[in-house]
Amino acid sequence: MSTVERSNKSFQLIEAVPDRFEGAPVVPHRRWSDSFKSEVVARSLEPGVNVSALAREIGIRPQQLFGWRRAARVAPRSSSEQVAETSSWAGPLEIVIGHVSIRVGVDVGEDQLRRVIRAVQSA
């Protein structure tokens, strides 16, 4: 098979500039305040709420609301919130796992409680 060589060994420079597709809508990114996000997340956590329907109702994609919920779960709380939450708990706590009830007082540490729960779950 023979190859044809060009006598002109020049090249052509092509410049690619990113641009939006013709007809694509121009939608600016919206910025939601933290208070709005927390209010919507709280509404989405109420019993019987359809998260996807709530997201569509406020004009966002369901994935975005699920992302806000995930961020709210892993967001570190300030130490003052943790102290206030702990100090308001005065009585014994009862945890029911299957047919087993675990009752603990305020003096039980978190690590001890985790060990007891793991033991009950593995039994």
N, C-alpha and C positions, 0 to 999 in steps of 0.2 A: 504494500500500500504506500503510495507516495503522499507526501505532505506538501502543501502549497505554502511557500513562505512569502510573506508580504515584503515588498521592497521598502515600504515606509514603516520603520519600526518605532513609531511614535505612540504615545498613549494619551488617553483623554482623561482629564481630571473631572470627577463628578462630585459635586458638593451636595450632601444630604442635609436638609434643614428640617428638624421635627416640626410638624404642624398638625393641627387637628384635621380630621377627615371632613370633607365637604358635607355640610348638612348636619354635622354633629352639634348637639346643643351645647351652648356655653353655660355651664353651671358653676357658679363660684362656691367654694367650700364654705359651709356654715360652721360657725363656732358656737358650741353650746356651753352655757355656764355650768359650773360644778353644781350649783344649787338646782338647776333644771334637771341635770343628769340624775342627781340623788333623788329628786322628787319622782321622776319617771321610773327609776329603779324600784323605789318603794312601792309605787303603784303596781309594777309588774310582779312584785312578790306577794301581793294580796291573793288569798285563796280564790280559785276559780277564774283568774284572769288569763286570757289567751295572749301570750307575749307577742306573737307575730301580729295579731290584730291591733294591739296597743301601739306597736311600732308604726304600722301603716296609718293608724289614726293620727299620730303626731307628725307623720311625714318623713320617717326614716326607714331604712331597711331593717328587717328583723335581726340580721347579723350584727348591726351596729348596737342595738339594744342588748343583745346577748353579750356583746363585748363589754358594754358598760356594766352589766351585771357581774361578769367575771372579774372586772377590775375592782368593783366594789367589794367582792368577796376577799380578794387578796390584798386590798389596800391596808397598809399598816395603820392601826388606830393610835392616837396619841396616848401617852401614859395617863393623862388626866381622865380620858374616857374610860380606860381600863380600871383605874382606881375607883371612879364613880360607880362603874358597873359592879365591881367586886364589893364595894362597901354597902351597896343597896341590898345585897343578898344577905339576909339575916337568918333564915331558917334552914332546915335540912332539905337536901335535894334528893328526889327520887327519880331514878332512871330505870325504864322498863325495856328490857331486851328480850323479845320473845315472851317466854313464860317466867322470866326471872326479873325480880325487882331488886335494885341496888339502892340503898338509902345511905347517904353520906352527910356528914355535918360540915360546918364551915371550916373546921380545922384540917380537913383532908387536902393534901397537896395535889396539884394537877398531875404530876408524875405517878403518884400512887393511884389516882383515879383511872388514869390511862391503863395502867397494868391490870387493874381489876376488870375493866371493860374488855380488854384483850383476852383475859383469861375466860370470861363468861362467853365471849363470842367464839372462842376456839373449843369450848367444851361441848 
